Amino acid sequence: MLESDRISKMLDKNVFTSHVLGTNQGALLCTEPNYIDIVIGQDIETAYIELKNLNHVLRILETVFLKIKNRKSIVVFE
């Protein structure tokens, strides 16, 4: 059993990966509304890229930002 599987069970399977963090790094966030807000910077936008092997390639963009209200709501593992 992987460590991520054990942590996932403790956190009701709310474990997400990100390539922004380097290898062997992680962060634990308390997502209660009194600690963190999610701010949408740009709503969903779809752009047509190309036709490739009879498949239409699209790019879907959206930007979000975490507004941290309390620094103690985040724990970084290095």
mmCIF file of the N, C-alpha and C atoms, coordinates in Angstrom:
data_MODEL
# 
_entry.id   MODEL 
# 
loop_
_atom_site.group_PDB 
_atom_site.id 
_atom_site.type_symbol 
_atom_site.label_atom_id 
_atom_site.label_alt_id 
_atom_site.label_comp_id 
_atom_site.label_asym_id 
_atom_site.label_entity_id 
_atom_site.label_seq_id 
_atom_site.pdbx_PDB_ins_code 
_atom_site.Cartn_x 
_atom_site.Cartn_y 
_atom_site.Cartn_z 
_atom_site.occupancy 
_atom_site.B_iso_or_equiv 
_atom_site.pdbx_formal_charge 
_atom_site.auth_seq_id 
_atom_site.auth_comp_id 
_atom_site.auth_asym_id 
_atom_site.auth_atom_id 
_atom_site.pdbx_PDB_model_num 
ATOM 1   N N  . MET A 1 1  ? 0.842   -1.179 0.000   1.00 0.00 ? 1  MET A N  1 
ATOM 2   C CA . MET A 1 1  ? 0.000   0.000  0.000   1.00 0.00 ? 1  MET A CA 1 
ATOM 3   C C  . MET A 1 1  ? 0.889   1.244  0.000   1.00 0.00 ? 1  MET A C  1 
ATOM 4   N N  . LEU A 1 2  ? 0.571   2.193  -0.870  1.00 0.00 ? 2  LEU A N  1 
ATOM 5   C CA . LEU A 1 2  ? 1.342   3.426  -0.968  1.00 0.00 ? 2  LEU A CA 1 
ATOM 6   C C  . LEU A 1 2  ? 0.959   4.407  0.140   1.00 0.00 ? 2  LEU A C  1 
ATOM 7   N N  . GLU A 1 3  ? 1.876   5.304  0.468   1.00 0.00 ? 3  GLU A N  1 
ATOM 8   C CA . GLU A 1 3  ? 1.584   6.333  1.467   1.00 0.00 ? 3  GLU A CA 1 
ATOM 9   C C  . GLU A 1 3  ? 0.400   7.190  1.030   1.00 0.00 ? 3  GLU A C  1 
ATOM 10  N N  . SER A 1 4  ? 0.334   7.486  -0.269  1.00 0.00 ? 4  SER A N  1 
ATOM 11  C CA . SER A 1 4  ? -0.774  8.313  -0.761  1.00 0.00 ? 4  SER A CA 1 
ATOM 12  C C  . SER A 1 4  ? -2.117  7.614  -0.582  1.00 0.00 ? 4  SER A C  1 
ATOM 13  N N  . ASP A 1 5  ? -2.138  6.280  -0.644  1.00 0.00 ? 5  ASP A N  1 
ATOM 14  C CA . ASP A 1 5  ? -3.381  5.536  -0.417  1.00 0.00 ? 5  ASP A CA 1 
ATOM 15  C C  . ASP A 1 5  ? -3.824  5.652  1.040   1.00 0.00 ? 5  ASP A C  1 
ATOM 16  N N  . ARG A 1 6  ? -2.881  5.556  1.962   1.00 0.00 ? 6  ARG A N  1 
ATOM 17  C CA . ARG A 1 6  ? -3.220  5.681  3.389   1.00 0.00 ? 6  ARG A CA 1 
ATOM 18  C C  . ARG A 1 6  ? -3.704  7.087  3.723   1.00 0.00 ? 6  ARG A C  1 
ATOM 19  N N  . ILE A 1 7  ? -3.026  8.090  3.175   1.00 0.00 ? 7  ILE A N  1 
ATOM 20  C CA . ILE A 1 7  ? -3.433  9.474  3.422   1.00 0.00 ? 7  ILE A CA 1 
ATOM 21  C C  . ILE A 1 7  ? -4.794  9.737  2.797   1.00 0.00 ? 7  ILE A C  1 
ATOM 22  N N  . SER A 1 8  ? -5.019  9.188  1.620   1.00 0.00 ? 8  SER A N  1 
ATOM 23  C CA . SER A 1 8  ? -6.293  9.369  0.924   1.00 0.00 ? 8  SER A CA 1 
ATOM 24  C C  . SER A 1 8  ? -7.464  8.850  1.749   1.00 0.00 ? 8  SER A C  1 
ATOM 25  N N  . LYS A 1 9  ? -7.271  7.734  2.428   1.00 0.00 ? 9  LYS A N  1 
ATOM 26  C CA . LYS A 1 9  ? -8.332  7.184  3.282   1.00 0.00 ? 9  LYS A CA 1 
ATOM 27  C C  . LYS A 1 9  ? -8.636  8.114  4.457   1.00 0.00 ? 9  LYS A C  1 
ATOM 28  N N  . MET A 1 10 ? -7.602  8.720  5.029   1.00 0.00 ? 10 MET A N  1 
ATOM 29  C CA . MET A 1 10 ? -7.806  9.627  6.160   1.00 0.00 ? 10 MET A CA 1 
ATOM 30  C C  . MET A 1 10 ? -8.500  10.916 5.740   1.00 0.00 ? 10 MET A C  1 
ATOM 31  N N  . LEU A 1 11 ? -8.299  11.329 4.488   1.00 0.00 ? 11 LEU A N  1 
ATOM 32  C CA . LEU A 1 11 ? -8.835  12.602 4.006   1.00 0.00 ? 11 LEU A CA 1 
ATOM 33  C C  . LEU A 1 11 ? -10.049 12.413 3.104   1.00 0.00 ? 11 LEU A C  1 
ATOM 34  N N  . ASP A 1 12 ? -10.771 11.324 3.269   1.00 0.00 ? 12 ASP A N  1 
ATOM 35  C CA . ASP A 1 12 ? -11.966 11.042 2.464   1.00 0.00 ? 12 ASP A CA 1 
ATOM 36  C C  . ASP A 1 12 ? -11.681 11.104 0.966   1.00 0.00 ? 12 ASP A C  1 
ATOM 37  N N  . LYS A 1 13 ? -10.524 10.607 0.561   1.00 0.00 ? 13 LYS A N  1 
ATOM 38  C CA . LYS A 1 13 ? -10.091 10.527 -0.842  1.00 0.00 ? 13 LYS A CA 1 
ATOM 39  C C  . LYS A 1 13 ? -9.947  11.887 -1.514  1.00 0.00 ? 13 LYS A C  1 
ATOM 40  N N  . ASN A 1 14 ? -9.731  12.938 -0.740  1.00 0.00 ? 14 ASN A N  1 
ATOM 41  C CA . ASN A 1 14 ? -9.521  14.279 -1.297  1.00 0.00 ? 14 ASN A CA 1 
ATOM 42  C C  . ASN A 1 14 ? -8.035  14.578 -1.424  1.00 0.00 ? 14 ASN A C  1 
ATOM 43  N N  . VAL A 1 15 ? -7.325  13.753 -2.193  1.00 0.00 ? 15 VAL A N  1 
ATOM 44  C CA . VAL A 1 15 ? -5.900  13.937 -2.442  1.00 0.00 ? 15 VAL A CA 1 
ATOM 45  C C  . VAL A 1 15 ? -5.735  14.264 -3.922  1.00 0.00 ? 15 VAL A C  1 
ATOM 46  N N  . PHE A 1 16 ? -5.051  15.358 -4.209  1.00 0.00 ? 16 PHE A N  1 
ATOM 47  C CA . PHE A 1 16 ? -4.855  15.804 -5.581  1.00 0.00 ? 16 PHE A CA 1 
ATOM 48  C C  . PHE A 1 16 ? -3.369  15.969 -5.840  1.00 0.00 ? 16 PHE A C  1 
ATOM 49  N N  . THR A 1 17 ? -2.955  15.726 -7.073  1.00 0.00 ? 17 THR A N  1 
ATOM 50  C CA . THR A 1 17 ? -1.549  15.877 -7.439  1.00 0.00 ? 17 THR A CA 1 
ATOM 51  C C  . THR A 1 17 ? -1.354  17.170 -8.221  1.00 0.00 ? 17 THR A C  1 
ATOM 52  N N  . SER A 1 18 ? -0.137  17.679 -8.161  1.00 0.00 ? 18 SER A N  1 
ATOM 53  C CA . SER A 1 18 ? 0.211   18.892 -8.897  1.00 0.00 ? 18 SER A CA 1 
ATOM 54  C C  . SER A 1 18 ? 1.666   18.800 -9.319  1.00 0.00 ? 18 SER A C  1 
ATOM 55  N N  . HIS A 1 19 ? 1.926   19.191 -10.547 1.00 0.00 ? 19 HIS A N  1 
ATOM 56  C CA . HIS A 1 19 ? 3.299   19.195 -11.037 1.00 0.00 ? 19 HIS A CA 1 
ATOM 57  C C  . HIS A 1 19 ? 4.032   20.475 -10.649 1.00 0.00 ? 19 HIS A C  1 
ATOM 58  N N  . VAL A 1 20 ? 3.315   21.408 -10.043 1.00 0.00 ? 20 VAL A N  1 
ATOM 59  C CA . VAL A 1 20 ? 3.936   22.657 -9.600  1.00 0.00 ? 20 VAL A CA 1 
ATOM 60  C C  . VAL A 1 20 ? 4.907   22.374 -8.462  1.00 0.00 ? 20 VAL A C  1 
ATOM 61  N N  . LEU A 1 21 ? 4.507   21.490 -7.554  1.00 0.00 ? 21 LEU A N  1 
ATOM 62  C CA . LEU A 1 21 ? 5.399   21.091 -6.469  1.00 0.00 ? 21 LEU A CA 1 
ATOM 63  C C  . LEU A 1 21 ? 6.449   20.153 -7.033  1.00 0.00 ? 21 LEU A C  1 
ATOM 64  N N  . GLY A 1 22 ? 7.647   20.250 -6.541  1.00 0.00 ? 22 GLY A N  1 
ATOM 65  C CA . GLY A 1 22 ? 8.706   19.369 -7.000  1.00 0.00 ? 22 GLY A CA 1 
ATOM 66  C C  . GLY A 1 22 ? 8.519   17.956 -6.462  1.00 0.00 ? 22 GLY A C  1 
ATOM 67  N N  . THR A 1 23 ? 9.460   17.095 -6.791  1.00 0.00 ? 23 THR A N  1 
ATOM 68  C CA . THR A 1 23 ? 9.396   15.733 -6.281  1.00 0.00 ? 23 THR A CA 1 
ATOM 69  C C  . THR A 1 23 ? 9.671   15.744 -4.784  1.00 0.00 ? 23 THR A C  1 
ATOM 70  N N  . ASN A 1 24 ? 9.101   14.807 -4.085  1.00 0.00 ? 24 ASN A N  1 
ATOM 71  C CA . ASN A 1 24 ? 9.248   14.666 -2.635  1.00 0.00 ? 24 ASN A CA 1 
ATOM 72  C C  . ASN A 1 24 ? 8.750   15.895 -1.872  1.00 0.00 ? 24 ASN A C  1 
ATOM 73  N N  . GLN A 1 25 ? 7.756   16.581 -2.420  1.00 0.00 ? 25 GLN A N  1 
ATOM 74  C CA . GLN A 1 25 ? 7.154   17.717 -1.736  1.00 0.00 ? 25 GLN A CA 1 
ATOM 75  C C  . GLN A 1 25 ? 5.644   17.558 -1.745  1.00 0.00 ? 25 GLN A C  1 
ATOM 76  N N  . GLY A 1 26 ? 5.015   18.139 -0.755  1.00 0.00 ? 26 GLY A N  1 
ATOM 77  C CA . GLY A 1 26 ? 3.561   18.089 -0.684  1.00 0.00 ? 26 GLY A CA 1 
ATOM 78  C C  . GLY A 1 26 ? 3.040   19.195 0.200   1.00 0.00 ? 26 GLY A C  1 
ATOM 79  N N  . ALA A 1 27 ? 1.738   19.393 0.138   1.00 0.00 ? 27 ALA A N  1 
ATOM 80  C CA . ALA A 1 27 ? 1.096   20.415 0.961   1.00 0.00 ? 27 ALA A CA 1 
ATOM 81  C C  . ALA A 1 27 ? -0.242  19.878 1.439   1.00 0.00 ? 27 ALA A C  1 
ATOM 82  N N  . LEU A 1 28 ? -0.581  20.200 2.663   1.00 0.00 ? 28 LEU A N  1 
ATOM 83  C CA . LEU A 1 28 ? -1.865  19.828 3.248   1.00 0.00 ? 28 LEU A CA 1 
ATOM 84  C C  . LEU A 1 28 ? -2.611  21.120 3.551   1.00 0.00 ? 28 LEU A C  1 
ATOM 85  N N  . LEU A 1 29 ? -3.815  21.258 2.966   1.00 0.00 ? 29 LEU A N  1 
ATOM 86  C CA . LEU A 1 29 ? -4.600  22.478 3.120   1.00 0.00 ? 29 LEU A CA 1 
ATOM 87  C C  . LEU A 1 29 ? -5.883  22.189 3.868   1.00 0.00 ? 29 LEU A C  1 
ATOM 88  N N  . CYS A 1 30 ? -6.234  23.061 4.784   1.00 0.00 ? 30 CYS A N  1 
ATOM 89  C CA . CYS A 1 30 ? -7.548  23.019 5.418   1.00 0.00 ? 30 CYS A CA 1 
ATOM 90  C C  . CYS A 1 30 ? -8.452  23.893 4.560   1.00 0.00 ? 30 CYS A C  1 
ATOM 91  N N  . THR A 1 31 ? -9.452  23.295 3.937   1.00 0.00 ? 31 THR A N  1 
ATOM 92  C CA . THR A 1 31 ? -10.273 24.022 2.965   1.00 0.00 ? 31 THR A CA 1 
ATOM 93  C C  . THR A 1 31 ? -11.577 24.550 3.535   1.00 0.00 ? 31 THR A C  1 
ATOM 94  N N  . GLU A 1 32 ? -11.653 24.657 4.833   1.00 0.00 ? 32 GLU A N  1 
ATOM 95  C CA . GLU A 1 32 ? -12.851 25.242 5.436   1.00 0.00 ? 32 GLU A CA 1 
ATOM 96  C C  . GLU A 1 32 ? -12.960 26.708 5.007   1.00 0.00 ? 32 GLU A C  1 
ATOM 97  N N  . PRO A 1 33 ? -14.176 27.208 4.776   1.00 0.00 ? 33 PRO A N  1 
ATOM 98  C CA . PRO A 1 33 ? -14.360 28.580 4.274   1.00 0.00 ? 33 PRO A CA 1 
ATOM 99  C C  . PRO A 1 33 ? -13.760 29.675 5.151   1.00 0.00 ? 33 PRO A C  1 
ATOM 100 N N  . ASN A 1 34 ? -13.612 29.438 6.430   1.00 0.00 ? 34 ASN A N  1 
ATOM 101 C CA . ASN A 1 34 ? -13.032 30.480 7.283   1.00 0.00 ? 34 ASN A CA 1 
ATOM 102 C C  . ASN A 1 34 ? -11.503 30.516 7.197   1.00 0.00 ? 34 ASN A C  1 
ATOM 103 N N  . TYR A 1 35 ? -10.878 29.598 6.435   1.00 0.00 ? 35 TYR A N  1 
ATOM 104 C CA . TYR A 1 35 ? -9.422  29.574 6.277   1.00 0.00 ? 35 TYR A CA 1 
ATOM 105 C C  . TYR A 1 35 ? -8.967  29.921 4.861   1.00 0.00 ? 35 TYR A C  1 
ATOM 106 N N  . ILE A 1 36 ? -9.697  29.446 3.838   1.00 0.00 ? 36 ILE A N  1 
ATOM 107 C CA . ILE A 1 36 ? -9.274  29.614 2.444   1.00 0.00 ? 36 ILE A CA 1 
ATOM 108 C C  . ILE A 1 36 ? -10.488 29.909 1.568   1.00 0.00 ? 36 ILE A C  1 
ATOM 109 N N  . ASP A 1 37 ? -10.313 30.839 0.619   1.00 0.00 ? 37 ASP A N  1 
ATOM 110 C CA . ASP A 1 37 ? -11.311 31.098 -0.420  1.00 0.00 ? 37 ASP A CA 1 
ATOM 111 C C  . ASP A 1 37 ? -10.720 30.690 -1.762  1.00 0.00 ? 37 ASP A C  1 
ATOM 112 N N  . ILE A 1 38 ? -11.556 30.221 -2.674  1.00 0.00 ? 38 ILE A N  1 
ATOM 113 C CA . ILE A 1 38 ? -11.141 29.963 -4.052  1.00 0.00 ? 38 ILE A CA 1 
ATOM 114 C C  . ILE A 1 38 ? -11.674 31.112 -4.896  1.00 0.00 ? 38 ILE A C  1 
ATOM 115 N N  . VAL A 1 39 ? -10.765 31.805 -5.565  1.00 0.00 ? 39 VAL A N  1 
ATOM 116 C CA . VAL A 1 39 ? -11.128 32.956 -6.385  1.00 0.00 ? 39 VAL A CA 1 
ATOM 117 C C  . VAL A 1 39 ? -10.939 32.578 -7.848  1.00 0.00 ? 39 VAL A C  1 
ATOM 118 N N  . ILE A 1 40 ? -11.968 32.783 -8.665  1.00 0.00 ? 40 ILE A N  1 
ATOM 119 C CA . ILE A 1 40 ? -11.863 32.502 -10.100 1.00 0.00 ? 40 ILE A CA 1 
ATOM 120 C C  . ILE A 1 40 ? -11.378 33.767 -10.788 1.00 0.00 ? 40 ILE A C  1 
ATOM 121 N N  . GLY A 1 41 ? -10.203 33.664 -11.426 1.00 0.00 ? 41 GLY A N  1 
ATOM 122 C CA . GLY A 1 41 ? -9.633  34.811 -12.122 1.00 0.00 ? 41 GLY A CA 1 
ATOM 123 C C  . GLY A 1 41 ? -10.163 34.938 -13.530 1.00 0.00 ? 41 GLY A C  1 
ATOM 124 N N  . GLN A 1 42 ? -10.290 33.820 -14.216 1.00 0.00 ? 42 GLN A N  1 
ATOM 125 C CA . GLN A 1 42 ? -10.820 33.799 -15.577 1.00 0.00 ? 42 GLN A CA 1 
ATOM 126 C C  . GLN A 1 42 ? -11.749 32.610 -15.664 1.00 0.00 ? 42 GLN A C  1 
ATOM 127 N N  . ASP A 1 43 ? -12.970 32.844 -16.073 1.00 0.00 ? 43 ASP A N  1 
ATOM 128 C CA . ASP A 1 43 ? -13.926 31.751 -16.201 1.00 0.00 ? 43 ASP A CA 1 
ATOM 129 C C  . ASP A 1 43 ? -13.506 30.847 -17.362 1.00 0.00 ? 43 ASP A C  1 
ATOM 130 N N  . ILE A 1 44 ? -14.135 29.698 -17.480 1.00 0.00 ? 44 ILE A N  1 
ATOM 131 C CA . ILE A 1 44 ? -13.750 28.710 -18.494 1.00 0.00 ? 44 ILE A CA 1 
ATOM 132 C C  . ILE A 1 44 ? -13.838 29.310 -19.890 1.00 0.00 ? 44 ILE A C  1 
ATOM 133 N N  . GLU A 1 45 ? -12.764 29.095 -20.650 1.00 0.00 ? 45 GLU A N  1 
ATOM 134 C CA . GLU A 1 45 ? -12.684 29.567 -22.027 1.00 0.00 ? 45 GLU A CA 1 
ATOM 135 C C  . GLU A 1 45 ? -12.172 28.416 -22.881 1.00 0.00 ? 45 GLU A C  1 
ATOM 136 N N  . THR A 1 46 ? -12.782 28.204 -24.033 1.00 0.00 ? 46 THR A N  1 
ATOM 137 C CA . THR A 1 46 ? -12.383 27.122 -24.931 1.00 0.00 ? 46 THR A CA 1 
ATOM 138 C C  . THR A 1 46 ? -11.769 27.716 -26.190 1.00 0.00 ? 46 THR A C  1 
ATOM 139 N N  . ALA A 1 47 ? -10.636 27.160 -26.622 1.00 0.00 ? 47 ALA A N  1 
ATOM 140 C CA . ALA A 1 47 ? -9.964  27.622 -27.834 1.00 0.00 ? 47 ALA A CA 1 
ATOM 141 C C  . ALA A 1 47 ? -9.730  26.434 -28.760 1.00 0.00 ? 47 ALA A C  1 
ATOM 142 N N  . TYR A 1 48 ? -10.006 26.621 -30.036 1.00 0.00 ? 48 TYR A N  1 
ATOM 143 C CA . TYR A 1 48 ? -9.771  25.578 -31.030 1.00 0.00 ? 48 TYR A CA 1 
ATOM 144 C C  . TYR A 1 48 ? -8.298  25.610 -31.406 1.00 0.00 ? 48 TYR A C  1 
ATOM 145 N N  . ILE A 1 49 ? -7.634  24.451 -31.373 1.00 0.00 ? 49 ILE A N  1 
ATOM 146 C CA . ILE A 1 49 ? -6.209  24.383 -31.679 1.00 0.00 ? 49 ILE A CA 1 
ATOM 147 C C  . ILE A 1 49 ? -5.973  23.880 -33.097 1.00 0.00 ? 49 ILE A C  1 
ATOM 148 N N  . GLU A 1 50 ? -6.443  22.658 -33.390 1.00 0.00 ? 50 GLU A N  1 
ATOM 149 C CA . GLU A 1 50 ? -6.184  22.078 -34.708 1.00 0.00 ? 50 GLU A CA 1 
ATOM 150 C C  . GLU A 1 50 ? -7.029  20.833 -34.931 1.00 0.00 ? 50 GLU A C  1 
ATOM 151 N N  . LEU A 1 51 ? -7.003  20.357 -36.163 1.00 0.00 ? 51 LEU A N  1 
ATOM 152 C CA . LEU A 1 51 ? -7.591  19.073 -36.524 1.00 0.00 ? 51 LEU A CA 1 
ATOM 153 C C  . LEU A 1 51 ? -6.429  18.117 -36.730 1.00 0.00 ? 51 LEU A C  1 
ATOM 154 N N  . LYS A 1 52 ? -6.379  17.043 -35.940 1.00 0.00 ? 52 LYS A N  1 
ATOM 155 C CA . LYS A 1 52 ? -5.247  16.119 -35.985 1.00 0.00 ? 52 LYS A CA 1 
ATOM 156 C C  . LYS A 1 52 ? -5.787  14.697 -36.061 1.00 0.00 ? 52 LYS A C  1 
ATOM 157 N N  . ASN A 1 53 ? -5.499  13.996 -37.146 1.00 0.00 ? 53 ASN A N  1 
ATOM 158 C CA . ASN A 1 53 ? -5.959  12.613 -37.347 1.00 0.00 ? 53 ASN A CA 1 
ATOM 159 C C  . ASN A 1 53 ? -7.470  12.492 -37.161 1.00 0.00 ? 53 ASN A C  1 
ATOM 160 N N  . LEU A 1 54 ? -8.206  13.421 -37.774 1.00 0.00 ? 54 LEU A N  1 
ATOM 161 C CA . LEU A 1 54 ? -9.671  13.472 -37.707 1.00 0.00 ? 54 LEU A CA 1 
ATOM 162 C C  . LEU A 1 54 ? -10.201 13.740 -36.296 1.00 0.00 ? 54 LEU A C  1 
ATOM 163 N N  . ASN A 1 55 ? -9.361  14.232 -35.411 1.00 0.00 ? 55 ASN A N  1 
ATOM 164 C CA . ASN A 1 55 ? -9.782  14.619 -34.060 1.00 0.00 ? 55 ASN A CA 1 
ATOM 165 C C  . ASN A 1 55 ? -9.605  16.123 -33.899 1.00 0.00 ? 55 ASN A C  1 
ATOM 166 N N  . HIS A 1 56 ? -10.591 16.761 -33.343 1.00 0.00 ? 56 HIS A N  1 
ATOM 167 C CA . HIS A 1 56 ? -10.505 18.189 -33.071 1.00 0.00 ? 56 HIS A CA 1 
ATOM 168 C C  . HIS A 1 56 ? -9.804  18.388 -31.729 1.00 0.00 ? 56 HIS A C  1 
ATOM 169 N N  . VAL A 1 57 ? -8.739  19.163 -31.732 1.00 0.00 ? 57 VAL A N  1 
ATOM 170 C CA . VAL A 1 57 ? -7.963  19.424 -30.521 1.00 0.00 ? 57 VAL A CA 1 
ATOM 171 C C  . VAL A 1 57 ? -8.371  20.796 -29.985 1.00 0.00 ? 57 VAL A C  1 
ATOM 172 N N  . LEU A 1 58 ? -8.818  20.806 -28.735 1.00 0.00 ? 58 LEU A N  1 
ATOM 173 C CA . LEU A 1 58 ? -9.256  22.035 -28.082 1.00 0.00 ? 58 LEU A CA 1 
ATOM 174 C C  . LEU A 1 58 ? -8.416  22.285 -26.837 1.00 0.00 ? 58 LEU A C  1 
ATOM 175 N N  . ARG A 1 59 ? -8.313  23.532 -26.449 1.00 0.00 ? 59 ARG A N  1 
ATOM 176 C CA . ARG A 1 59 ? -7.652  23.881 -25.190 1.00 0.00 ? 59 ARG A CA 1 
ATOM 177 C C  . ARG A 1 59 ? -8.695  24.550 -24.309 1.00 0.00 ? 59 ARG A C  1 
ATOM 178 N N  . ILE A 1 60 ? -8.796  24.074 -23.083 1.00 0.00 ? 60 ILE A N  1 
ATOM 179 C CA . ILE A 1 60 ? -9.744  24.643 -22.134 1.00 0.00 ? 60 ILE A CA 1 
ATOM 180 C C  . ILE A 1 60 ? -8.950  25.320 -21.022 1.00 0.00 ? 60 ILE A C  1 
ATOM 181 N N  . LEU A 1 61 ? -9.235  26.583 -20.787 1.00 0.00 ? 61 LEU A N  1 
ATOM 182 C CA . LEU A 1 61 ? -8.481  27.374 -19.818 1.00 0.00 ? 61 LEU A CA 1 
ATOM 183 C C  . LEU A 1 61 ? -9.393  27.905 -18.723 1.00 0.00 ? 61 LEU A C  1 
ATOM 184 N N  . GLU A 1 62 ? -8.864  27.935 -17.520 1.00 0.00 ? 62 GLU A N  1 
ATOM 185 C CA . GLU A 1 62 ? -9.518  28.599 -16.401 1.00 0.00 ? 62 GLU A CA 1 
ATOM 186 C C  . GLU A 1 62 ? -8.429  28.902 -15.379 1.00 0.00 ? 62 GLU A C  1 
ATOM 187 N N  . THR A 1 63 ? -8.491  30.043 -14.762 1.00 0.00 ? 63 THR A N  1 
ATOM 188 C CA . THR A 1 63 ? -7.517  30.360 -13.724 1.00 0.00 ? 63 THR A CA 1 
ATOM 189 C C  . THR A 1 63 ? -8.228  30.481 -12.385 1.00 0.00 ? 63 THR A C  1 
ATOM 190 N N  . VAL A 1 64 ? -7.594  29.919 -11.379 1.00 0.00 ? 64 VAL A N  1 
ATOM 191 C CA . VAL A 1 64 ? -8.118  30.012 -10.020 1.00 0.00 ? 64 VAL A CA 1 
ATOM 192 C C  . VAL A 1 64 ? -6.975  30.418 -9.094  1.00 0.00 ? 64 VAL A C  1 
ATOM 193 N N  . PHE A 1 65 ? -7.338  30.970 -7.974  1.00 0.00 ? 65 PHE A N  1 
ATOM 194 C CA . PHE A 1 65 ? -6.367  31.464 -7.008  1.00 0.00 ? 65 PHE A CA 1 
ATOM 195 C C  . PHE A 1 65 ? -6.867  31.124 -5.613  1.00 0.00 ? 65 PHE A C  1 
ATOM 196 N N  . LEU A 1 66 ? -5.972  30.678 -4.756  1.00 0.00 ? 66 LEU A N  1 
ATOM 197 C CA . LEU A 1 66 ? -6.338  30.420 -3.365  1.00 0.00 ? 66 LEU A CA 1 
ATOM 198 C C  . LEU A 1 66 ? -6.040  31.666 -2.532  1.00 0.00 ? 66 LEU A C  1 
ATOM 199 N N  . LYS A 1 67 ? -7.062  32.215 -1.946  1.00 0.00 ? 67 LYS A N  1 
ATOM 200 C CA . LYS A 1 67 ? -6.898  33.365 -1.046  1.00 0.00 ? 67 LYS A CA 1 
ATOM 201 C C  . LYS A 1 67 ? -6.783  32.810 0.366   1.00 0.00 ? 67 LYS A C  1 
ATOM 202 N N  . ILE A 1 68 ? -5.588  32.892 0.924   1.00 0.00 ? 68 ILE A N  1 
ATOM 203 C CA . ILE A 1 68 ? -5.305  32.325 2.235   1.00 0.00 ? 68 ILE A CA 1 
ATOM 204 C C  . ILE A 1 68 ? -5.683  33.343 3.310   1.00 0.00 ? 68 ILE A C  1 
ATOM 205 N N  . LYS A 1 69 ? -6.584  32.951 4.192   1.00 0.00 ? 69 LYS A N  1 
ATOM 206 C CA . LYS A 1 69 ? -7.010  33.835 5.279   1.00 0.00 ? 69 LYS A CA 1 
ATOM 207 C C  . LYS A 1 69 ? -6.198  33.601 6.547   1.00 0.00 ? 69 LYS A C  1 
ATOM 208 N N  . ASN A 1 70 ? -5.685  32.382 6.711   1.00 0.00 ? 70 ASN A N  1 
ATOM 209 C CA . ASN A 1 70 ? -4.917  32.040 7.905   1.00 0.00 ? 70 ASN A CA 1 
ATOM 210 C C  . ASN A 1 70 ? -3.749  31.160 7.474   1.00 0.00 ? 70 ASN A C  1 
ATOM 211 N N  . ARG A 1 71 ? -2.528  31.628 7.680   1.00 0.00 ? 71 ARG A N  1 
ATOM 212 C CA . ARG A 1 71 ? -1.335  30.885 7.250   1.00 0.00 ? 71 ARG A CA 1 
ATOM 213 C C  . ARG A 1 71 ? -1.224  29.522 7.916   1.00 0.00 ? 71 ARG A C  1 
ATOM 214 N N  . LYS A 1 72 ? -1.800  29.367 9.086   1.00 0.00 ? 72 LYS A N  1 
ATOM 215 C CA . LYS A 1 72 ? -1.708  28.097 9.804   1.00 0.00 ? 72 LYS A CA 1 
ATOM 216 C C  . LYS A 1 72 ? -2.592  27.017 9.187   1.00 0.00 ? 72 LYS A C  1 
ATOM 217 N N  . SER A 1 73 ? -3.378  27.364 8.171   1.00 0.00 ? 73 SER A N  1 
ATOM 218 C CA . SER A 1 73 ? -4.242  26.375 7.520   1.00 0.00 ? 73 SER A CA 1 
ATOM 219 C C  . SER A 1 73 ? -3.489  25.560 6.471   1.00 0.00 ? 73 SER A C  1 
ATOM 220 N N  . ILE A 1 74 ? -2.187  25.856 6.267   1.00 0.00 ? 74 ILE A N  1 
ATOM 221 C CA . ILE A 1 74 ? -1.377  25.147 5.273   1.00 0.00 ? 74 ILE A CA 1 
ATOM 222 C C  . ILE A 1 74 ? -0.149  24.558 5.947   1.00 0.00 ? 74 ILE A C  1 
ATOM 223 N N  . VAL A 1 75 ? 0.109   23.288 5.641   1.00 0.00 ? 75 VAL A N  1 
ATOM 224 C CA . VAL A 1 75 ? 1.327   22.623 6.105   1.00 0.00 ? 75 VAL A CA 1 
ATOM 225 C C  . VAL A 1 75 ? 2.062   22.135 4.867   1.00 0.00 ? 75 VAL A C  1 
ATOM 226 N N  . VAL A 1 76 ? 3.342   22.486 4.734   1.00 0.00 ? 76 VAL A N  1 
ATOM 227 C CA . VAL A 1 76 ? 4.148   22.088 3.583   1.00 0.00 ? 76 VAL A CA 1 
ATOM 228 C C  . VAL A 1 76 ? 5.108   20.993 4.020   1.00 0.00 ? 76 VAL A C  1 
ATOM 229 N N  . PHE A 1 77 ? 5.163   19.915 3.240   1.00 0.00 ? 77 PHE A N  1 
ATOM 230 C CA . PHE A 1 77 ? 6.065   18.791 3.508   1.00 0.00 ? 77 PHE A CA 1 
ATOM 231 C C  . PHE A 1 77 ? 7.186   18.821 2.479   1.00 0.00 ? 77 PHE A C  1 
ATOM 232 N N  . GLU A 1 78 ? 8.436   18.809 2.959   1.00 0.00 ? 78 GLU A N  1 
ATOM 233 C CA . GLU A 1 78 ? 9.589   18.809 2.047   1.00 0.00 ? 78 GLU A CA 1 
ATOM 234 C C  . GLU A 1 78 ? 10.484  17.637 2.341   1.00 0.00 ? 78 GLU A C  1 
# 
